[in-house]
Amino acid sequence: MTIDDVTAIAGRALFLIIKVSAPVLLVSLVIGLIISIFQTVTSIQEQTLTFVPKIISVFVALMILGHWMLNSMTEFMTELWSNFSLYIS
């Protein structure tokens, strides 16, 4: 196994991390933006107002996308373990 192989596996792993975490982070970003616009319009400057809707939206996103996220990570790990004999040589 060469350094290029290790770099390729690490690159694929990092891309998978970004791909899997991006939808949940985008949901949190959009909800935070909507709430900050609401706070600006209504002049409500409560710092804790953003936490509850963000937490609820992240949990909903995880419930909806969790199956896809887990399948993506499982496929990657299964591929790594199935090619383990190639990495040893």
Secondary structure, 3 states (H helix, E strand, C coil): CCHHHHHHHHHHHHHHHHHHHHHHHHHHHHHHHHHHHHHHHHCCCCHHHHHHHHHHHHHHHHHHHHHHHHHHHHHHHHHHHHCHHHHHC
